[in-house]
């Protein structure tokens, strides 16, 4: 059985206000759907919000943020930075995932 590549979106918690705008859950679903179109069955996707209990379980992500190597939101693919722009860059994530699958 093939090991799946881990893709994790780290984002800020959703504010209570701002109705009518996309939530991080919406963005996470969009990213996952886009990746599934090309790489179905080859990756595991997770969305973790800052200060969530799962955030505290990922010391690597915490260290990256503390060292200033990334800002929220950011995406790690098998622990490597795939996207750390001011917004989620799906094209960069796809290219990074493709390189992981090819290697």
JOBEL-V310123 format. One record per pair of residues at least 6 apart in sequence whose C-alpha atoms are under 8 Angstrom apart, sorted by the first residue. I is the first residue (numbers start at 1). J is the second residue. Records with the same first field share a line. If there is no record, write none. Layout:
I->J ; J
This chain:
3->42
4->41 ; 42 ; 43 ; 44
5->42 ; 43 ; 44 ; 77 ; 78 ; 97 ; 100 ; 101
6->43 ; 44 ; 45 ; 46 ; 76 ; 77 ; 78 ; 79
7->43 ; 44 ; 45 ; 46 ; 75 ; 76 ; 77 ; 78
8->45 ; 46 ; 47 ; 48 ; 75 ; 76 ; 77
9->28 ; 45 ; 46 ; 47 ; 48 ; 73 ; 74 ; 75 ; 76
10->47 ; 48 ; 49 ; 50 ; 72 ; 73 ; 74 ; 75
11->24 ; 47 ; 48 ; 49 ; 50 ; 72 ; 73 ; 74
12->24 ; 49 ; 50 ; 72 ; 73
13->24 ; 49 ; 50
14->23 ; 24
25->47
28->47
31->90
32->45
34->90
35->94
42->101
48->54 ; 55
49->55
55->61 ; 62
56->62
60->79
61->79
64->70
65->71 ; 72
70->84
71->84 ; 85 ; 86
72->84 ; 86
73->84 ; 85 ; 86 ; 87 ; 88
74->81 ; 82 ; 83 ; 84 ; 85 ; 88
75->81 ; 82 ; 83 ; 84 ; 88 ; 93
76->82 ; 83
77->96 ; 97
82->92 ; 93 ; 96
83->89 ; 92 ; 93
